[in-house]
């Protein structure tokens, strides 16, 4: 370009300010489809290219590339990126990793199935443990997925109340003395100081834990600003001892103590009364209580036949009969005679007692989260919910039954559980989201193919349609294959006051 041409071009730009406006608009439009990048130097470690990114917090549902560096999401954009490695995920949903608040299976075999169901964080919050510090030390550097626990009221009772009664173990069937109550309070306090994520209750299997005992433990939770996770005392509709009475107990304890409470597996406790229980929880929240709940998407529960829930009157209360109970070891449906024989022996049964319409009602309720209540797989056996909960929701109840939308389902298994914990557990503020600065715990699945494959006959079958799972930016499932030796899971622990 000669001098005259340069001068002419300069004159045009100066005499036509609208060209500046056009250039500004072009630059603005180019950046409106990109979120701000995290201010961190260096090349991207990984780019997830062309996936349908769904973030329940922002409502984003669009094709985007995701840039990951140092285990965190640092860029989300419709523009191309450069990095060390690019993985094409076009045609797939890119979601926050699923967070399971109710996962008893905390071993490698169970987590192998969990991560193939899209779970990146599995927490033992209902049962809990004691001692807490020992539990965390046993898993450090050895876990496929993120892990954490509450301090368990039942576990503390096992430590304090030893021996047997005429009805069963003392920890379940013996009332605590005042001295024993004080000891339990001290132990629960210790567990919280060691980083437990809250206080776990299985009130239904400790029938001789007095109302005073449960209330006192609620107070310990409140004094430590810790959430309580409660399996309520009764299920079914027989009065006294109905699920309504049981829910009123924990609502009252939460109101009296000022503690927050999360009620576990609401449909398997409420059965046909579940809609009433959900209304009770909704009204309690409207009146200022910090209360929440969850559901697993199955019509059958799993428990030991020796459980107090099968004491006199259970058939009326559950609106069920002997043939609704399946003996795990043989798959046989029980009769009055085999019920009596197996109950004396003790062992696990599948209780086919939850109506399908109740599952659908609870899943669609805005207060309800998704959690598996999955137990440890022993010799390949457990309830199929430990392997298929999240894929079952996305495949059967979202795609096939249209019980809830895909975004609503993802919210219930990612953002809602993260927010339930994040007030006292800062780590959870960076989970359950696809946003700049969030941990790169990501589940990538095919929305047309995802489905659970685990059944009651074959419960240890991995789900279909989970294509990739990353934890801290590291693949644990890749191209639908579990990476057996990968151990990126980190401890999720309660923060001390100085860390909040």
C-alpha positions as CSV (number, residue, x, y, z in Angstrom):
1,X,0.0,0.0,0.0
2,X,1.5,3.4,-1.0
3,X,1.5,6.5,1.1
4,X,-1.5,7.9,-0.7
5,X,-3.5,4.7,-0.1
6,X,-2.5,4.7,3.6
7,X,-3.6,8.3,3.9
8,X,-6.8,7.5,2.2
9,X,-7.5,4.6,4.5
10,X,-6.8,6.7,7.5
11,X,-9.2,9.4,6.2
12,X,-11.9,6.9,5.7
13,X,-11.6,5.6,9.3
14,X,-11.5,9.0,10.7
15,X,-14.4,10.4,8.6
16,X,-16.6,7.3,9.1
17,X,-16.8,6.7,12.8
18,X,-19.5,4.1,12.1
19,X,-16.7,1.7,11.1
20,X,-15.4,1.8,14.7
21,X,-18.9,0.9,15.8
22,X,-19.0,-2.0,13.4
23,X,-15.7,-3.3,14.6
24,X,-16.8,-3.0,18.2
25,X,-20.0,-5.0,17.5
26,X,-18.0,-7.7,15.7
27,X,-15.7,-8.1,18.7
28,X,-18.6,-7.9,21.2
29,X,-20.6,-10.7,19.4
30,X,-17.5,-12.8,19.1
31,X,-17.1,-12.7,22.9
32,X,-20.8,-13.0,24.0
33,X,-20.7,-16.8,23.5
34,X,-17.7,-17.2,25.7
35,X,-17.6,-17.0,29.5
36,X,-14.6,-15.2,31.0
37,X,-11.5,-17.4,31.4
38,X,-9.9,-18.1,34.7
39,X,-6.9,-15.9,35.2
40,X,-4.3,-18.6,35.3
41,X,-1.2,-18.9,33.1
42,X,-0.2,-21.8,31.0
43,X,-1.5,-24.1,28.2
44,X,-4.8,-25.9,28.6
45,X,-4.3,-29.5,29.8
46,X,-7.5,-30.7,28.1
47,X,-10.2,-29.4,25.8
48,X,-13.7,-31.1,25.7
49,X,-14.8,-30.1,22.3
50,X,-18.3,-29.6,20.9
51,X,-20.5,-31.1,23.6
52,X,-23.9,-30.0,24.8
53,X,-22.9,-28.3,28.0
54,X,-25.7,-28.3,30.7
55,X,-25.1,-26.3,33.8
56,X,-28.1,-26.3,36.3
57,X,-26.8,-23.2,38.1
58,X,-26.6,-20.8,35.2
59,X,-29.1,-22.6,33.0
60,X,-26.6,-22.9,30.2
61,X,-27.7,-25.5,27.6
62,X,-25.7,-25.0,24.5
63,X,-22.8,-26.4,22.4
64,X,-19.6,-25.2,24.0
65,X,-15.9,-26.2,24.3
66,X,-14.6,-26.6,27.8
67,X,-10.9,-25.9,28.7
68,X,-9.4,-27.6,31.7
69,X,-6.2,-26.8,33.5
70,X,-4.9,-28.0,36.9
71,X,-8.0,-30.0,37.6
72,X,-10.3,-27.0,37.2
73,X,-12.6,-25.6,34.4
74,X,-10.8,-22.4,33.2
75,X,-12.6,-21.6,29.9
76,X,-16.1,-22.2,28.4
77,X,-16.5,-20.9,24.9
78,X,-18.1,-21.4,21.5
79,X,-14.7,-20.4,20.0
80,X,-12.0,-22.9,19.3
81,X,-9.2,-23.4,21.9
82,X,-5.7,-24.7,21.8
83,X,-4.4,-27.2,24.4
84,X,-2.2,-30.3,24.9
85,X,-5.1,-32.6,24.3
86,X,-8.5,-32.4,22.7
87,X,-11.4,-34.9,23.1
88,X,-14.4,-34.6,20.7
89,X,-17.6,-35.0,22.7
90,X,-20.0,-33.7,20.1
91,X,-23.5,-35.3,20.3
92,X,-23.0,-35.9,24.1
93,X,-24.2,-34.1,27.2
94,X,-21.5,-32.6,29.3
95,X,-22.8,-32.3,32.9
96,X,-21.4,-31.7,36.3
97,X,-20.3,-35.0,37.9
98,X,-23.1,-36.6,39.9
99,X,-23.1,-36.2,43.7
100,X,-24.5,-39.1,45.7
101,X,-25.3,-38.0,49.3
102,X,-26.3,-41.5,50.3
103,X,-23.7,-44.1,49.3
104,X,-22.9,-46.9,51.8
105,X,-20.6,-48.6,49.3
106,X,-17.3,-46.9,50.0
107,X,-15.0,-49.6,48.6
108,X,-13.3,-50.0,45.2
109,X,-15.8,-52.6,43.8
110,X,-18.7,-50.4,44.6
111,X,-17.1,-47.2,43.3
112,X,-16.3,-48.9,40.1
113,X,-20.0,-49.3,39.4
114,X,-20.8,-45.9,40.8
115,X,-18.4,-44.0,38.5
116,X,-19.7,-46.0,35.5
117,X,-23.1,-44.6,36.6
118,X,-21.7,-41.0,36.4
119,X,-21.0,-40.5,40.1
120,X,-17.9,-38.4,40.9
121,X,-18.6,-37.8,44.6
122,X,-20.1,-40.5,46.8
123,X,-20.8,-39.6,50.5
124,X,-21.8,-41.9,53.4
125,X,-24.1,-39.5,55.2
126,X,-27.0,-41.5,56.6
127,X,-25.1,-44.3,58.4
128,X,-21.8,-42.4,58.9
129,X,-18.9,-43.9,60.9
130,X,-16.8,-43.7,64.0
131,X,-13.9,-43.0,64.5
132,X,-14.0,-40.5,61.6
133,X,-10.3,-39.8,61.2
134,X,-9.5,-43.4,60.8
135,X,-12.1,-43.8,58.1
136,X,-10.6,-41.0,56.0
137,X,-7.0,-42.2,56.5
138,X,-8.0,-45.7,55.2
139,X,-9.1,-44.2,51.8
140,X,-6.4,-41.5,51.3
141,X,-4.9,-41.9,47.8
142,X,-6.8,-45.1,47.2
143,X,-10.2,-43.9,45.9
144,X,-11.5,-43.8,42.4
145,X,-14.0,-41.1,43.3
146,X,-14.4,-38.3,45.9
147,X,-15.5,-39.6,49.3
148,X,-16.7,-38.4,52.6
149,X,-18.7,-39.4,55.7
150,X,-20.8,-38.1,58.6
151,X,-20.2,-39.2,62.2
152,X,-22.7,-41.9,62.7
153,X,-25.1,-41.9,65.7
154,X,-25.6,-45.7,65.1
155,X,-21.8,-46.2,64.9
156,X,-21.3,-44.4,68.2
157,X,-24.1,-46.4,69.8
158,X,-22.3,-49.6,68.7
159,X,-19.2,-48.4,70.5
160,X,-20.9,-47.4,73.7
161,X,-23.7,-50.1,74.0
162,X,-22.2,-53.5,73.6
163,X,-23.6,-57.0,74.1
164,X,-27.0,-58.5,73.4
165,X,-30.6,-58.1,74.7
166,X,-33.5,-60.6,74.4
167,X,-34.6,-58.7,71.2
168,X,-31.2,-58.3,69.6
169,X,-28.0,-56.2,69.9
170,X,-27.8,-53.7,72.7
171,X,-26.8,-50.9,70.4
172,X,-30.2,-51.2,68.7
173,X,-32.5,-52.5,71.5
174,X,-31.1,-51.0,74.7
175,X,-32.0,-47.5,76.0
176,X,-28.9,-45.4,77.0
177,X,-28.3,-44.1,80.5
178,X,-27.6,-40.5,81.1
179,X,-23.9,-41.2,81.4
180,X,-23.9,-43.1,78.1
181,X,-25.8,-40.2,76.5
182,X,-23.1,-37.8,77.6
183,X,-20.4,-40.2,76.3
184,X,-22.2,-40.4,72.9
185,X,-22.5,-36.6,72.7
186,X,-18.7,-36.3,73.3
187,X,-17.9,-38.9,70.6
188,X,-20.2,-37.2,68.1
189,X,-18.5,-33.8,68.9
190,X,-15.1,-35.5,68.3
191,X,-16.3,-36.8,65.0
192,X,-17.4,-33.4,63.8
193,X,-14.0,-31.9,64.9
194,X,-12.3,-34.6,62.8
195,X,-14.0,-33.4,59.7
196,X,-17.2,-35.4,59.5
197,X,-19.7,-33.8,57.1
198,X,-22.6,-33.9,59.5
199,X,-24.4,-36.3,61.9
200,X,-25.9,-39.5,60.5
201,X,-29.0,-41.2,62.0
202,X,-30.6,-44.5,61.2
203,X,-33.3,-44.0,63.8
204,X,-35.4,-46.8,62.3
205,X,-32.8,-49.4,63.3
206,X,-32.3,-48.0,66.8
207,X,-35.8,-48.3,68.2
208,X,-34.7,-47.9,71.8
209,X,-32.9,-44.6,71.2
210,X,-35.2,-42.3,73.2
211,X,-36.7,-39.1,71.9
212,X,-34.5,-37.3,74.3
213,X,-31.4,-39.0,72.9
214,X,-32.2,-38.1,69.3
215,X,-33.0,-34.5,70.3
216,X,-29.7,-34.2,72.2
217,X,-27.7,-35.3,69.2
218,X,-29.6,-32.7,67.1
219,X,-28.4,-30.1,69.5
220,X,-24.8,-31.3,69.0
221,X,-25.3,-30.9,65.3
222,X,-26.6,-27.4,65.7
223,X,-23.8,-26.3,68.1
224,X,-21.4,-27.3,65.3
225,X,-23.5,-25.8,62.5
226,X,-23.7,-29.3,61.0
227,X,-26.5,-30.9,59.1
228,X,-28.2,-34.0,60.4
229,X,-29.0,-36.8,57.9
230,X,-31.9,-38.9,59.2
231,X,-33.5,-42.2,58.4
232,X,-36.8,-41.6,60.3
233,X,-38.0,-43.9,63.0
234,X,-41.1,-45.6,61.4
235,X,-42.5,-46.3,58.0
236,X,-46.0,-47.1,56.7
237,X,-49.4,-45.9,57.8
238,X,-50.2,-47.9,61.0
239,X,-50.8,-45.6,64.0
240,X,-49.0,-45.3,66.4
241,X,-45.7,-45.6,64.6
242,X,-46.5,-44.2,61.2
243,X,-44.2,-42.4,58.8
244,X,-46.1,-39.2,59.5
245,X,-45.4,-39.5,63.3
246,X,-41.7,-40.3,62.5
247,X,-41.3,-37.3,60.2
248,X,-42.9,-35.1,62.8
249,X,-40.2,-36.2,65.3
250,X,-37.3,-35.0,63.1
251,X,-39.2,-31.8,62.1
252,X,-39.8,-31.0,65.8
253,X,-36.2,-31.8,66.7
254,X,-35.0,-29.5,63.9
255,X,-37.3,-26.7,65.1
256,X,-36.4,-27.1,68.7
257,X,-32.6,-27.3,68.2
258,X,-32.4,-25.0,65.2
259,X,-30.5,-27.7,63.3
260,X,-30.8,-28.3,59.6
261,X,-31.9,-31.8,58.6
262,X,-31.9,-34.0,55.4
263,X,-34.5,-36.8,55.4
264,X,-33.2,-39.8,53.5
265,X,-35.1,-42.0,51.0
266,X,-38.6,-40.4,51.5
267,X,-40.5,-42.8,49.3
268,X,-39.4,-46.0,51.0
269,X,-40.4,-44.5,54.3
270,X,-43.7,-42.8,53.3
271,X,-44.9,-45.5,50.8
272,X,-48.5,-44.4,49.9
273,X,-48.2,-41.5,52.4
274,X,-45.3,-40.0,50.5
275,X,-47.3,-37.1,49.0
276,X,-48.3,-36.1,52.6
277,X,-44.7,-36.3,53.8
278,X,-43.6,-34.1,50.9
279,X,-46.2,-31.5,51.8
280,X,-45.1,-31.6,55.4
281,X,-41.5,-30.9,54.3
282,X,-42.6,-28.1,52.0
283,X,-44.6,-26.4,54.7
284,X,-41.8,-26.8,57.2
285,X,-39.4,-25.0,54.7
286,X,-42.0,-22.3,54.1
287,X,-42.0,-21.7,57.8
288,X,-38.2,-21.3,58.1
289,X,-36.8,-24.8,58.7
290,X,-33.7,-25.8,56.7
291,X,-35.0,-29.2,55.6
292,X,-34.5,-31.4,52.5
293,X,-35.0,-34.9,51.2
294,X,-34.0,-37.5,48.6
295,X,-35.3,-40.5,46.7
296,X,-33.8,-43.5,44.9
297,X,-35.7,-44.4,41.7
298,X,-36.8,-48.0,42.5
299,X,-40.0,-49.7,43.7
300,X,-38.2,-52.0,46.2
301,X,-36.2,-51.5,49.3
302,X,-33.4,-53.6,50.8
303,X,-33.0,-54.4,54.5
304,X,-32.4,-57.2,57.0
305,X,-35.4,-59.3,57.8
306,X,-34.5,-58.9,61.5
307,X,-35.1,-55.2,61.2
308,X,-37.6,-53.7,63.7
309,X,-39.6,-52.6,60.7
310,X,-40.9,-56.2,60.4
311,X,-42.3,-56.3,63.9
312,X,-46.0,-57.0,64.4
313,X,-48.4,-55.1,62.1
314,X,-46.0,-54.6,59.2
315,X,-48.4,-56.0,56.6
316,X,-51.2,-53.5,57.5
317,X,-48.7,-50.7,57.8
318,X,-47.0,-51.3,54.5
319,X,-50.1,-52.5,52.6
320,X,-48.0,-55.5,51.6
321,X,-47.9,-59.3,52.2
322,X,-45.3,-62.0,52.6
323,X,-45.0,-62.6,48.8
324,X,-43.9,-59.0,48.4
325,X,-40.7,-60.0,50.2
326,X,-37.8,-61.6,48.2
327,X,-35.1,-63.6,50.0
328,X,-31.9,-62.5,48.5
329,X,-29.9,-65.7,48.7
330,X,-32.4,-67.7,46.6
331,X,-34.6,-65.1,44.9
332,X,-37.7,-66.8,46.4
333,X,-40.8,-64.9,47.4
334,X,-41.7,-65.5,51.1
335,X,-44.6,-67.3,52.7
336,X,-45.8,-67.0,56.3
337,X,-43.7,-70.1,57.1
338,X,-40.5,-69.0,55.3
339,X,-40.9,-65.5,56.8
340,X,-40.8,-66.9,60.3
341,X,-37.9,-69.2,59.6
342,X,-35.8,-66.6,57.8
343,X,-36.5,-63.9,60.3
344,X,-35.1,-66.1,63.1
345,X,-32.1,-66.7,61.0
346,X,-31.6,-63.2,59.8
347,X,-30.5,-62.1,56.3
348,X,-31.2,-59.6,53.5
349,X,-34.5,-59.2,51.7
350,X,-35.8,-57.1,48.9
351,X,-39.2,-55.5,49.8
352,X,-41.3,-54.8,46.7
353,X,-43.5,-52.3,48.5
354,X,-43.1,-48.9,46.9
355,X,-45.8,-48.0,44.3
356,X,-44.5,-46.8,41.0
357,X,-46.7,-43.7,41.0
358,X,-45.1,-42.7,44.3
359,X,-41.6,-42.9,42.8
360,X,-42.8,-40.6,39.9
361,X,-44.5,-38.2,42.3
362,X,-41.4,-37.9,44.5
363,X,-38.9,-37.6,41.5
364,X,-40.9,-34.7,40.1
365,X,-41.1,-32.8,43.4
366,X,-38.9,-29.7,43.4
367,X,-37.6,-30.4,47.0
368,X,-36.4,-33.9,46.2
369,X,-32.8,-34.8,45.3
370,X,-31.5,-38.0,43.7
371,X,-29.4,-40.4,45.9
372,X,-28.8,-44.1,45.6
373,X,-28.7,-45.5,49.1
374,X,-26.4,-48.0,47.5
375,X,-24.8,-50.6,49.7
376,X,-21.4,-52.4,49.5
377,X,-21.3,-55.0,46.7
378,X,-20.4,-58.4,48.2
379,X,-19.5,-61.2,45.8
380,X,-21.2,-59.1,43.1
381,X,-24.4,-58.7,45.0
382,X,-26.3,-55.7,46.4
383,X,-29.4,-53.7,45.5
384,X,-29.2,-52.5,41.9
385,X,-29.5,-48.9,43.0
386,X,-25.8,-49.0,43.9
387,X,-25.0,-49.4,40.2
388,X,-27.8,-47.8,38.3
389,X,-29.6,-45.0,40.1
390,X,-28.5,-42.0,38.1
391,X,-28.6,-43.7,34.7
392,X,-32.1,-45.1,35.5
393,X,-33.3,-41.6,36.3
394,X,-31.9,-40.1,33.0
395,X,-32.8,-43.1,30.8
396,X,-36.1,-44.4,32.1
397,X,-37.7,-41.5,34.0
398,X,-36.4,-38.6,31.8
399,X,-36.2,-40.0,28.3
400,X,-38.8,-42.7,28.3
401,X,-41.4,-41.7,31.0
402,X,-40.8,-37.9,30.7
403,X,-41.4,-37.7,34.5
404,X,-39.1,-34.7,34.7
405,X,-36.9,-32.7,32.3
406,X,-33.2,-33.5,31.7
407,X,-32.1,-30.2,33.3
408,X,-34.3,-30.8,36.3
409,X,-32.9,-34.3,36.7
410,X,-29.3,-33.0,36.5
411,X,-30.1,-30.3,39.0
412,X,-31.3,-32.9,41.5
413,X,-28.1,-35.0,41.2
414,X,-25.5,-32.2,40.9
415,X,-26.3,-28.6,42.1
416,X,-28.9,-29.4,44.8
417,X,-26.7,-31.8,46.7
418,X,-23.7,-29.5,46.4
419,X,-25.7,-26.6,47.8
420,X,-27.1,-28.8,50.6
421,X,-23.5,-29.1,51.9
422,X,-21.6,-26.0,50.7
423,X,-22.4,-23.7,53.7
424,X,-20.0,-25.6,56.0
425,X,-18.1,-27.5,53.4
426,X,-16.3,-25.0,51.1
427,X,-15.1,-27.8,48.7
428,X,-18.7,-28.3,47.6
429,X,-18.9,-24.7,46.3
430,X,-16.8,-25.8,43.3
431,X,-18.8,-29.0,42.6
432,X,-22.1,-29.6,41.0
433,X,-21.5,-26.9,38.4
434,X,-20.0,-26.3,34.9
435,X,-18.6,-22.8,35.5
436,X,-15.3,-21.1,35.4
437,X,-13.3,-22.0,38.5
438,X,-15.3,-25.2,39.2
439,X,-13.6,-28.5,39.8
440,X,-13.4,-30.5,36.6
441,X,-15.6,-33.3,38.0
442,X,-17.5,-33.9,34.8
443,X,-19.9,-36.6,33.5
444,X,-20.3,-37.0,29.8
445,X,-23.1,-39.2,28.5
446,X,-25.2,-40.0,25.5
447,X,-28.8,-38.9,26.2
448,X,-30.2,-41.3,23.7
449,X,-28.5,-44.4,25.1
450,X,-28.0,-43.8,28.8
451,X,-29.9,-46.5,30.9
452,X,-29.3,-48.7,33.9
453,X,-28.6,-52.3,33.3
454,X,-28.4,-53.5,36.9
455,X,-31.4,-55.7,38.0
456,X,-32.3,-57.5,41.2
457,X,-31.2,-60.7,39.6
458,X,-27.9,-59.2,38.3
459,X,-27.3,-56.1,40.4
460,X,-23.6,-55.6,39.5
461,X,-24.1,-54.7,35.9
462,X,-22.6,-51.3,34.9
463,X,-24.9,-48.7,33.2
464,X,-24.9,-48.0,29.5
465,X,-24.4,-44.6,27.9
466,X,-21.8,-43.0,30.3
467,X,-19.0,-42.2,27.8
468,X,-16.5,-40.3,29.9
469,X,-16.1,-39.4,33.6
470,X,-13.5,-37.0,34.8
471,X,-12.5,-36.3,38.4
472,X,-10.3,-33.3,38.9
473,X,-9.7,-33.2,35.2
474,X,-8.5,-36.9,35.1
475,X,-10.4,-39.6,33.2
476,X,-11.7,-42.4,35.3
477,X,-14.1,-43.6,32.6
478,X,-13.0,-43.1,29.0
479,X,-14.8,-44.2,25.8
480,X,-17.2,-46.2,28.1
481,X,-14.4,-48.1,29.7
482,X,-13.4,-48.0,33.4
483,X,-9.7,-47.1,33.9
484,X,-9.1,-49.7,36.6
485,X,-5.9,-48.3,38.1
486,X,-6.9,-44.6,38.2
487,X,-7.3,-43.1,41.7
488,X,-7.9,-39.4,41.6
489,X,-10.6,-39.3,44.3
490,X,-10.2,-36.7,47.1
491,X,-11.5,-36.5,50.6
492,X,-14.5,-34.2,51.2
493,X,-14.2,-33.0,54.8
494,X,-16.0,-30.5,56.9
495,X,-14.1,-27.2,57.3
496,X,-13.0,-25.8,60.7
497,X,-14.1,-22.3,61.5
498,X,-10.9,-20.7,60.1
499,X,-11.5,-22.2,56.7
500,X,-15.1,-21.1,56.2
